[in-house]
């Protein structure tokens, strides 16, 4: 899909996303302020963006309306180093086993086969010392893979995802996590409206539509060791 593009729904139309625009990474800019809060309170200076796409979010301006806030997300966050790793652009499924202050995983986990989810989460929490930020959704994607299947494979509730993050947070010494969960709710006109809410245990962080220390029934699965 990185090399050849993919099909995407816009309203009632299906359009082809060309390779140069496929998974550019720009969607992460929606969470610029959320991540800035996580970075500030954790004191992070070195980040891993797992599933970063083509990394355009780090080389293009961050704008709010007509105002330019910063030359890039890295500048806006005041971060010294961001390591991008996208399994779709390299033969390595995981980055080297280095430590990072924060790990970002946006629009990735819910597109994995469920049998691979646990070992990927285990590996990412193992690399984080300050926080792990994950964005997932509970509704079908607007993208399709070449086989004709929807790109979002795992469709689960916010509590289900939170239980996974809590599990690995505990397993790796209490690394703080932040879950950004997107869902579709009926709008006033009856059409679906996207809503994003947060579940997190990050100290000193206040986020809109957030729950802290959510009580869920943990579903403990033994992770498959990463090769």
C-alpha positions in Angstrom: 0.0 0.0 0.0 3.0 2.3 0.6 4.3 1.4 -2.9 1.0 1.3 -4.8 -1.5 3.4 -2.9 -4.9 2.2 -1.7 -8.7 2.8 -1.9 -10.2 5.3 0.5 -13.8 6.4 1.1 -14.7 10.1 1.0 -18.4 10.5 1.7 -20.1 8.2 -0.7 -17.2 8.2 -3.2 -14.2 5.8 -3.4 -11.0 7.4 -4.4 -7.5 6.1 -4.9 -4.8 7.4 -2.6 -1.6 7.6 -4.6 1.7 6.1 -3.2 3.3 9.4 -2.4 0.3 10.3 -0.1 -0.3 6.8 1.3 0.3 6.8 5.1 2.1 10.1 5.1 1.8 10.4 8.9 0.0 13.7 8.9 -3.0 12.4 10.9 -0.8 12.5 14.1 -1.0 16.3 14.1 -4.5 16.0 15.6 -2.8 15.0 18.8 -0.1 17.7 18.8 -1.4 19.2 22.1 -2.1 15.9 23.8 1.4 14.6 23.1 2.9 18.0 24.1 1.3 17.5 27.5 2.7 14.0 27.8 6.2 15.1 26.7 6.2 18.1 29.1 5.0 16.2 32.2 7.3 13.2 31.6 10.4 15.3 30.6 10.8 13.3 27.4 13.6 14.2 25.0 13.7 11.1 22.8 10.7 9.5 21.1 9.9 6.5 19.0 7.1 6.8 16.5 6.2 3.2 15.7 4.1 3.0 12.5 5.2 6.6 11.6 4.3 6.2 7.9 6.4 8.4 5.6 7.2 10.8 8.5 5.7 13.9 6.8 4.4 15.1 10.2 8.0 15.8 11.2 9.1 17.8 8.2 6.0 20.0 7.5 4.6 23.0 9.2 2.1 22.7 12.1 -0.7 25.1 11.4 -3.9 26.2 13.2 -6.1 27.9 10.7 -4.0 30.5 9.0 -1.5 30.6 11.9 1.8 28.6 11.8 2.5 27.2 15.2 5.8 25.6 14.4 8.0 24.4 11.6 7.2 20.8 12.5 5.8 18.6 15.3 9.3 18.1 16.7 9.8 21.9 17.0 6.4 22.3 18.6 7.2 19.7 21.2 10.8 20.8 21.8 12.1 17.3 21.2 15.7 16.6 20.4 15.3 13.2 18.7 12.4 11.3 17.1 13.1 7.9 15.7 10.6 6.8 13.0 9.9 3.1 12.3 7.3 1.8 10.0 7.1 -1.9 9.3 5.6 -1.2 5.9 8.8 0.6 4.8 11.5 -1.7 6.3 12.0 -5.5 6.6 12.3 -5.2 10.4 9.0 -5.6 12.2 10.4 -3.9 15.3 13.0 -1.2 15.8 16.3 -2.0 17.6 15.8 -2.8 21.4 16.7 0.7 22.5 15.1 2.7 25.3 13.0 5.8 24.6 11.4 8.4 26.8 8.1 8.0 25.0 6.6 5.7 22.4 3.9 6.8 19.9 1.7 4.3 18.2 -1.0 6.0 16.0 -3.4 4.2 13.6 -1.4 0.9 13.9 -2.5 -1.5 16.6 -6.1 -1.9 15.4 -4.7 -2.8 11.9 -2.7 -5.7 13.2 -3.9 -9.3 13.2 -5.1 -9.9 16.7 -2.7 -12.8 17.2 0.2 -10.3 16.8 -1.1 -7.6 19.1 0.3 -8.9 22.4 3.9 -9.4 21.3 3.9 -6.0 19.6 2.5 -4.3 22.7 5.0 -6.1 24.9 7.9 -5.0 22.7 6.8 -1.3 22.6 6.2 -1.0 26.4 9.6 -2.7 26.9 11.2 0.2 25.0 9.4 3.0 26.9 10.5 4.7 30.1 8.2 7.7 30.2 4.9 6.9 28.4 3.2 5.0 25.7 0.6 6.8 23.6 -1.8 4.6 21.5 -4.5 5.7 19.1 -7.1 3.2 18.0 -10.7 3.2 16.8 -13.9 1.2 17.4 -15.4 1.6 13.9 -14.4 0.4 10.5 -11.7 2.3 8.6 -12.3 4.4 5.5 -9.4 2.5 3.9 -9.2 -0.9 2.3 -6.3 -3.3 1.8 -5.7 -4.7 -1.7 -7.6 -7.9 -0.9 -10.8 -5.8 -0.5 -10.9 -6.2 3.3 -11.3 -3.2 5.6 -7.9 -1.9 6.9 -9.1 -1.9 10.5 -9.0 -5.5 11.6 -9.5 -5.3 15.4 -12.9 -3.6 16.3 -13.1 -3.6 20.1 -14.4 -1.4 22.9 -12.5 1.3 24.8 -12.5 -0.9 27.9 -11.0 -3.8 25.9 -8.2 -1.7 24.6 -7.6 -0.1 28.0 -7.3 -3.6 29.6 -4.5 -4.4 27.2 -2.5 -1.2 28.0 -3.0 -1.6 31.7 -1.7 -5.2 31.5 1.5 -4.2 29.8 1.9 -1.1 31.9 1.9 -3.3 35.0 4.2 -5.9 33.3 6.8 -3.3 32.6 7.0 -1.6 35.9 4.1 0.8 35.7 5.1 2.7 32.5 2.3 5.3 32.0 0.0 4.8 29.1 -2.5 7.0 27.2 -5.2 5.6 25.0 -6.9 7.8 22.4 -10.1 6.1 21.4 -12.1 7.2 18.3 -15.7 6.1 17.9 -18.7 7.1 15.8 -21.8 8.4 17.6 -25.0 9.6 16.0 -25.1 13.4 15.4 -28.1 15.7 15.7 -28.9 15.0 12.0 -28.6 11.3 12.5 -25.3 11.0 10.6 -22.3 9.6 12.4 -19.9 12.0 14.1 -16.4 11.1 15.2 -15.6 11.5 18.9 -12.2 11.0 20.6 -11.9 10.2 24.3 -8.9 9.3 26.4 -8.1 6.7 29.1 -4.7 7.3 30.8 -2.7 7.0 34.0 -0.2 9.7 33.2 0.6 11.8 36.3 0.0 15.6 36.0 -1.8 15.3 32.7 -5.3 16.7 32.1 -7.0 15.7 28.8 -10.5 16.5 27.5 -13.0 13.6 27.6 -10.7 11.5 29.7 -10.9 8.8 32.3 -8.1 8.0 34.8 -7.4 4.6 36.3 -10.4 3.1 34.5 -11.7 -0.1 36.1 -11.8 -2.9 33.6 -11.5 -6.6 33.8 -8.0 -7.4 32.7 -7.6 -10.0 30.0 -4.2 -11.4 30.7 -2.5 -13.2 27.7 1.0 -14.4 27.7 2.8 -12.6 24.8 4.6 -14.4 22.1 8.3 -13.5 22.3 9.5 -11.2 19.6 12.2 -12.6 17.4 
